């Protein structure tokens, strides 16, 4: 990746652990009316919807959010109808921003990157057809098969990108937004302009290797593939091209945002291996240099399902930590009734606390402002849900020092090899997920490592490489250097059987290390996550591998210095361990099965991390801390979330 320095700066209020976020109505009324359907669980076309909409823009509502401790919200700004068509609602957004600022709440404006509504946008961009995406069949790309009225703007069009620059400028200068949040980051266009750009990309990147990698003498007539095909070298280049276009355009919009206002927040999606969508591939880059805040759209709130599966957003949170950016989770509970909001205080608390346990990312209340009943009320006014939300948000407001400036003490890392995840994903992701689920449910603190550049070094003592079969020479060299420097490796399956272009090597790239004293090799792939009912591994409802006890024991034994903390808590307690900015050690505990408190949780810090005196910090009543055997500690009646601070 080419060197690039982020311009601008981040405001103090945005520091990790200081943001308590709630969705604030990110669809304009026109969208609900035009779509004629629900969106995000909101019946915005209902006759009672205007009353709810009025409440969302009232000072009564803004004051209530501030009193709960919420200090960041996302609200409607630009949906793709056009700056003129959305002018009235943008004025209402401006008035809402003024109210929020008066009560100490920062506001991000929700924007669509590629959606355009031709029925109104043609008034502002004549010839819009020349600036939208087309599929391999020559038909316009739509935002969903049934959305004939939602085209997708073409990121290769300078005119279209210039229009989005104007959206940013108006939002920051005239509306007063504190930042912009982009949705709709999709790009896969087969128009003549994009085809020409792709061929030029091939010439610049691969001209000297055209015969070696593609079996072609030149790229003058190269054809982009019409579908996902990981073994096709042209698909590999096509994916790389699309990600590069997206990356370049987001950097341009990021730089423009900071030029307009240097401390404005730029938020959008991070890279995301497509664990659950075989029809979708990655289009975002494997770095975090194009965003300040990542949207982790997981569609699954943390909980334990009726059939015993531990579900959560921990992977998305840790992936964003690996990119160096905070992530706010926009999630729902997905059960047989469909996607829904939390219904009980226990579900409310758990929906917020996961972000605290794993680093103090913005504490999310995605659901809080959704309609409740039909009289204009919102869900946080529910006497069951509202007090639990306020209790937790106010707790986090009082304890920002637990998170701001803290550093993870986890010494186990799980390595994501980009080529493996992109071009061997059904294998790579199943093994990644199985190992991660094992670590999570055996209380092994871990971090995710997203790729590594030549010359970089791994930060964790143990690096786990779960059957990442496609490894570049640079990645292989980094793993060897880590071992030579005193680190340890846990390798499973056939790591490095192929290079990053999916060309099979004469032998697995790391096979000669299997006998090393600090290398653990698990050849049989028992850490692979079992498939669900549909035959695929699902990140939404992950299963523990059958041999999880043995795998966890081998991981723990592979850490030369031992884990920073040993926790005994059954299979439904998550653990994070961090050093706070003032040097204290904080062990975060999360009870995923919080419909009932778990029994005693045993904690023993590694000798070098123990200090004099520990305290328990928790928003819940009934949870307590006691001295355990031989210098250990015991947390009794863990309700949902607690921190042992030493």
ABEGO torsion letter per residue (X at the ends): XBBBBBBEBBBAAABBGABBBBBAGABBAAAAAAAGBBBGGBBAABAAAAAAAAAAABAAAAAAAAAAGBABBBBBABAGAEAAAAAAAAAAAAAAAAAAAAAGBBBBBBBBAABBBAAAAAAABBGAAAABBBBAAGBBBBBEAABAABBBBBAABAAAAAAAAAAAAAAAAAAGBAEBBBBGBBBBBABAAAAAAAAAAAAAAAAAAAAAAAGBABAAABBBBABBBAABAAAAAAAAAAAAAAAAAAAAAAAAAAAABAABBBBBBBBBBBAABAABBBABBABAAABABBBBBAGBBBEBBAAGBBBBAAAAAAAAAAAGBBBBBBBBBBBAAEBBBBABAAAAAAAAAAAAAAGGBBBBBAAAABBBEAAGBBAAABAAAAAAAAAAAAAAAAAAAAABGBBBABABBBBBBAAAAAAAAAAAAAAAAAAAAAAAAAGBBBBBBBEBBBGBBBABABBBBBGBABBBAAAAAAAAAAAAAGBBBBBBEBBGABBAAGBBBABBAAAAAAABAABBBBAAGAABBBBBAAGBBBAABBBBBAAAAAAAAAAAAABAAEBABBBBAEAABBBBBBBBAAGBBBBBBBBABAABBBBBBBBBBBAAABBBEBBBBBABBGBBBBBBBGGBBBBBGBBABBBBBX
